[in-house]
């Protein structure tokens, strides 16, 4: 048992473990599809709920309701994307606060301009996301990364 053993020096490339602290990179199937669905459907669902609570016809069963539904889906995307951007940059509290304040504002504004047509509804939904985008741009210009 006294035979000499030679050791070969092997140098592996250094591993960066700082980015892995506290995060588990587990792939979730269809996570992107679920996020896209929520991004498209939050404003139409809130609009029809708000319309029902206001005493209107909450379910558009006729063919005239589909263009308005598509406009609502398109109008809700900018706010969802701004909140997702804040979330991915590590500002989860700001993303939740922005959505909690601006989401009901977008729904109320969409219900208020419902009589002006689908373009007005989509414009109000997209305009409600402007403060969230301004916060994203301001934080980025200040060098804070969010």
N, C-alpha and C positions, 0 to 999 in steps of 0.2 A: 503494500500500500504506500510505498514511498516513491513511486514512479513520478518523475517530473511531468507536469502538464503545462502545455503552452497555451496561452490565451491569445486569441486574436482580437485586436482592438477594432471595434466596429463603432463607427460614429453615425448615429441616426440623425436625420434633420430635426431641429428643435420643433416641438409642438407648442402651438399657442393655445393655452388653456384658459386665457382670460375671458374670451367670448363665450365660453361654455358654462360659466358660473351661474347656477340657479336656473338654467333653462334646459329643458329636455326636448330635444329635437325629434319628436315622434310625428311621423307622417299620419295625418288623418285623411282618410279617403273622402273625396268629394268636398273638402273644406272650401276650396275655391268656388265650387258650384253653389254651395250653401251661402257663402258671402255674397255672391252675385245675385242670388235670389232675394236675399234680404235687402240688398241695395236697390233692387228694382221694385220690390213690393211694399216697402214700409209706407210710402206716401199714398198709394192707392188704398191700402187698408185703413190708414188713418183718415183719409178723406171720406170714405164711405161710412166709417164709424162716426165721424163728426157730422156728416150730413144726416145720418139717422138720428143722432142726438139733437140736432137742430130742428127736427120735425119734417125733413124732406124724405124723398124716396131714396133710401140708402143702397138699394140694389138695382143696377141698371141692367135689366134683362133684354132690352131691345138693342138693335144694331147701332143706335146713335150713341150708346154709352162706351163703345170700344175705342173710338178715337180719343175720348177724354181719359180713358184708362191708360192708353199708350202715352198720352201727354203727361199724365201724373207719374208714370213710371220714369219717363225721361227727366221730369222735373225733380225727382227725388234723388237721382244719382249724384249730383254734385255735392250735396251735403253728406251723403254716405261716404263718398270718396275722401272728402276733407277730414271727416272723423276717423276714417281708416288710416289716413296718412299720419294724423296725430298719434293714433294708437301705435302704429308701427315704429314711430320715432321715439317711443317711450313715454308718451304723455297721455296715459290712459285716463287719468282724472280729467284732463282738459277735453279729451274726446267725448267722454260721457257727459260732462257739463255742457259742452256745445250742443250735443244732440238733445239733451234734456230741455234746453232752452229754445233752440232753433227749430227742433222737430215740431212741437206743438204750434209754434208761430207759423211754420210753413203750412201745416194742416189748416189752421184757422184762416190764413190768407187765401188758401186754395178754395175753401168753402165760401169765402166772401166774394171771390171773383168768378164763381162757378158759372154765372149767367153770361159772362163775356166770351166764353168759348175755350177750347182746349189750349190754344196758344197762350192765353192769359194765365191759365192755371199752371202751365209748365213754366212760364216766366216767373210767377210768384214763387213757385217751389224752388227754382234755381236761384232766385235773388235772395232767398232766405239763407242760402249757404255762403253768401258773401262775407259775413263776419268771421266765419270759421276759416275761410281761405285767407282773409287778412291776418288772422292770428298765426296761421302757418307761415305766411310770408314774413311777418314781423319777427317771429322767432328765428327764422332762418337767416334774416338779415342781421340779427343781433349775434349770430354765431352760436346759438344754443342748440341748433340741430333739430328743432321741432317747431 
